[in-house]
């Protein structure tokens, strides 16, 4: 039997014993009154044990964030701190230097433990550097000269010095700056080509720097992620995909 049924029975027995005690009192049956009183006390004690417990109130706890969101937030914070450390390290060596990530998904590559690089401007002739990271923490920059992978030293780029002595102008820095400044326009031209279902687009000659720098500019465009860049009479034709895009 459940507790509610037992409580009802005990309650009815108490009422019955109360009526009997009143009847025994009227008839002067004192021994029976004593027995009824003992039974009444027993029922009262029994009823106390059968009293339902108060429902336990559980406070509402704020919903916890999924573990994936917490880990993503930690990664973003570590990535922001990493970028500040890179800027501080670079400014300590070259106060006028500027840098950008060589790939748009740098945070994902760092999380996967892949090698990541930054592209440099006004950094003593260096154009690229590898970012050494351990457990999402910045360790050092490994500078690279053009065409080779060498550790950073305080000496200027040898290739740049040779070009200056021979009278040849090095347009690699100009090409790098042009690509960096026109990245939004290049993305727009690429999106327009995708919308038209083609895999190439043309940079008009009016938008390009001096003609002597076009070869270096083509090399920089390929280095920035495009498949090919070719000089034409009307400008530079860029191929961004090996297959034509499909029209929607």
C-alpha positions in Angstrom: 0.0 0.0 0.0 1.1 3.5 -0.7 1.7 6.1 2.0 -1.5 8.1 1.1 -3.7 5.1 1.8 -2.0 4.4 5.0 -2.4 8.0 6.1 -6.1 7.9 5.4 -6.5 4.6 7.4 -4.5 6.0 10.4 -6.6 9.2 10.3 -9.8 7.3 10.4 -8.6 5.1 13.3 -7.7 8.3 15.3 -11.2 9.6 14.7 -12.7 6.3 15.8 -10.5 6.1 18.9 -11.5 9.7 19.8 -15.2 8.7 19.6 -14.6 5.6 21.7 -12.7 7.5 24.4 -15.7 10.0 24.6 -18.1 7.0 24.9 -16.0 5.3 27.5 -15.7 8.6 29.5 -19.5 8.9 29.5 -20.0 5.2 30.7 -17.1 5.5 33.2 -15.1 2.7 31.7 -11.7 3.9 32.8 -9.6 0.9 31.8 -10.9 1.1 28.3 -10.2 4.8 28.2 -6.6 4.1 29.0 -6.3 1.5 26.2 -7.9 3.9 23.8 -5.5 6.7 24.8 -2.5 4.4 24.2 -3.9 3.4 20.8 -4.5 7.1 20.0 -0.9 8.0 20.8 0.4 5.2 18.6 -1.7 6.3 15.7 -0.5 9.9 16.1 3.1 8.8 16.1 2.4 6.6 13.1 0.8 9.5 11.2 3.9 11.6 11.8 6.1 9.0 10.1 3.7 8.9 7.2 3.7 12.6 6.7 4.9 13.4 3.1 8.3 15.0 2.8 8.5 18.5 1.4 9.5 18.6 -2.2 13.2 19.5 -2.6 13.6 22.7 -4.4 16.4 22.5 -7.0 17.7 26.0 -8.0 17.8 26.7 -11.7 21.3 26.6 -12.9 22.4 28.7 -15.9 22.9 26.7 -19.0 26.5 25.8 -19.6 28.1 26.5 -22.9 29.0 23.5 -25.1 32.6 22.4 -24.7 33.2 23.1 -28.4 32.2 26.8 -28.0 34.5 27.1 -25.0 37.4 25.6 -26.8 36.8 27.8 -29.8 36.8 30.9 -27.6 40.1 29.9 -26.0 41.6 29.3 -29.4 40.4 32.8 -30.6 41.9 34.4 -27.5 45.2 32.6 -28.0 45.2 33.6 -31.7 44.7 37.2 -30.9 47.5 37.1 -28.3 49.7 35.4 -30.9 49.1 38.2 -33.4 50.1 40.8 -30.8 53.3 39.0 -29.9 54.2 38.7 -33.6 53.7 42.5 -34.0 55.7 43.3 -30.9 58.6 41.0 -32.0 58.6 42.4 -35.6 58.4 46.1 -34.4 61.4 45.5 -32.0 63.5 44.4 -35.1 62.0 46.7 -37.8 59.9 49.6 -36.4 58.3 50.4 -39.8 57.6 46.8 -40.8 54.1 45.6 -41.7 52.9 42.0 -42.0 49.9 39.9 -43.0 49.2 36.2 -42.8 50.1 34.3 -46.0 46.9 32.3 -45.9 43.4 33.3 -44.8 42.9 30.2 -42.5 45.9 30.8 -40.3 44.0 30.1 -37.1 42.9 26.7 -38.3 46.4 25.8 -39.5 47.9 26.8 -36.1 45.3 24.7 -34.3 46.2 21.7 -36.5 49.9 22.2 -35.8 50.7 23.1 -39.4 53.4 25.5 -40.5 52.2 29.1 -40.9 54.0 32.0 -42.5 53.6 35.8 -42.6 54.3 38.1 -45.5 56.5 41.1 -44.7 56.9 44.6 -45.9 59.7 47.1 -44.9 61.4 44.4 -42.9 65.0 44.9 -44.0 64.6 43.1 -47.3 62.9 40.0 -45.9 59.6 39.1 -47.5 58.4 36.1 -45.6 58.9 34.6 -42.2 57.8 31.4 -40.5 55.9 31.8 -37.2 57.2 29.2 -34.7 54.3 28.3 -32.4 54.1 25.7 -29.6 50.8 25.0 -27.8 49.2 28.1 -29.3 52.0 30.2 -27.9 54.4 32.4 -29.9 58.1 31.3 -29.8 60.0 33.0 -32.6 60.1 34.2 -36.1 62.3 32.4 -38.7 62.9 34.9 -41.5 63.4 33.8 -45.1 65.3 35.5 -47.9 63.9 35.4 -51.5 64.1 31.9 -52.8 65.8 30.3 -49.8 65.0 29.4 -46.3 67.5 31.0 -43.9 67.5 32.1 -40.3 67.2 35.8 -39.6 70.4 37.8 -39.1 71.0 41.5 -38.8 72.6 41.7 -42.2 70.5 43.0 -45.1 69.3 40.8 -48.0 72.3 39.9 -50.1 70.3 39.6 -53.3 68.9 43.1 -52.9 72.4 44.5 -52.5 73.6 42.7 -55.7 70.7 44.1 -57.7 71.5 47.6 -56.5 75.2 47.3 -57.4 74.4 46.0 -60.8 72.0 48.8 -61.6 69.0 46.6 -61.8 65.8 47.6 -59.9 64.2 45.0 -57.7 60.4 45.4 -58.1 59.5 42.5 -55.7 58.6 44.9 -52.8 56.6 47.1 -55.1 54.7 44.0 -56.4 54.0 42.9 -52.8 52.7 46.3 -51.8 50.5 46.5 -54.9 48.9 43.0 -54.2 48.3 43.9 -50.6 46.7 47.3 -51.4 44.5 45.8 -54.1 43.5 42.5 -52.5 39.8 43.6 -52.2 39.7 44.6 -55.8 41.2 41.3 -56.9 38.6 39.4 -54.8 35.9 41.4 -56.5 37.2 40.6 -60.0 37.5 36.9 -59.0 33.9 36.9 -57.7 32.7 38.5 -61.0 34.5 35.8 -63.0 32.9 33.1 -60.9 29.4 34.7 -61.5 30.1 34.7 -65.3 31.2 31.1 -65.2 34.8 31.6 -66.3 38.1 30.8 -64.5 40.1 33.8 -65.6 39.9 37.6 -65.2 41.9 40.5 -66.5 43.5 43.3 -64.6 43.5 46.3 -66.9 46.8 47.9 -67.7 45.6 51.3 -66.4 45.3 49.7 -62.9 48.8 48.3 -63.0 52.1 49.8 -61.8 55.0 50.5 -64.2 55.5 48.0 -67.0 59.0 47.1 -65.7 57.4 45.6 -62.6 54.8 43.4 -64.3 57.0 40.3 -64.2 57.6 40.6 -60.5 53.9 41.4 -60.1 52.9 38.1 -61.9 55.2 36.2 -59.6 53.7 37.8 -56.5 50.1 37.1 -57.8 51.0 33.4 -58.1 52.6 33.4 -54.7 49.5 34.9 -53.2 47.4 32.0 -54.3 46.4 32.3 -58.0 47.2 29.5 -60.3 48.7 31.6 -63.1 49.3 35.2 -64.1 50.3 36.2 -67.6 51.2 39.6 -69.1 48.9 40.5 -72.1 48.5 43.6 -74.3 45.6 44.8 -72.2 47.1 44.0 -68.8 47.6 40.9 -66.7 45.3 37.8 -67.2 44.9 35.8 -64.0 43.8 32.2 -63.8 42.3 31.4 -60.4 41.0 27.9 -61.0 41.9 25.0 -63.3 38.2 24.5 -64.2 35.7 27.0 -65.3 33.1 27.9 -62.7 29.5 26.6 -63.2 26.8 29.2 -63.7 24.1 29.2 -61.0 
